[in-house]
Amino acid sequence: MVTPQDIEAWIRAGLACDVLRVDGDGHHFEAVVVSPAFRDKLPVARHQLVYQALGERMKADIHALSMQTLTPEEWAARNG
């Protein structure tokens, strides 16, 4: 069974993240991903970057993943 820690490791291996938090129950997961790679990108493009980092695991191992994708500046504004 896939764990939140697995997903965190897979994302970190493929995408530079300032903040990465993943929660879930083995079937449904929620992620907060903060990355400078998201600057000047629309939400769809940000999600595509995360999907690229996860690769084929998104089709085979992960059934549902909801994401908040933020730039470091957006994260700071929310949590400042």
N, C-alpha and C positions, 0 to 999 in steps of 0.2 A: 504494500500500500504506500502511496506517495504521501510524504509528510510536508508540512510547511517549510521545514528546514531543507528538504530536497529542492523545493521550488526556489527558495532563496539562493541556494548554492548554484543552481542552474542559471538563474538570472544574473547573479554576480559574475559568473564565468563568461558571460557574453555581453554584458553591459555595465559600464562604469556607473555606480550608484553612490550617492552621498548618504541616502537613507533608503533602507529596504526593510519592509515589515510584511510578513505573510502570515495569515491565520487561516485555519480551516480544519475540517473534520475528516479529511481523507478523500472526500468527493467534491466538496464545494470549498473554494478558496477565495480569500480577499487579500489584495496586495496594495500597499502604498509604495510607490517607486518614485524616488527623487533622483533625477539625473540631469547633468548639464547637457546631455545629448538631446534633451527635449526642447531646448531653446529654439524659438522660431518654428516650432512644429505644431500642427493641429492635433487634437486628441487622437484621431484615427492613426496618424503617422507615429505618434508616441506609442500607442498600443502595438503597432506593427513592429516597432523596435523590440518591445518585450517579447512578442511572439517569435521574432527571429532568434532572440537569446534562448528561448525554450526549445526551438526547433521542432523536431518530430514528436517530442514529448507532449506538445499541446494537442496533438491528434490522438496519441496512444495512451498516455498516462494521466493526463489532467482533464477532468470532465467539465469543470466549470471554474472560471477564474474571472472575478471582477477586479477592476484596477482603478486606482487613483494615480494618475501620472502627472508629476509636478516638476517644474524646474526648481533649482535651489532658491531662487528669488521668490517664487510662489510659495514654497514651503516656509521660508522665513517670514513672509507676510502673514501667513496663517498661524504660525507658532511663535511669533516674535515676542 
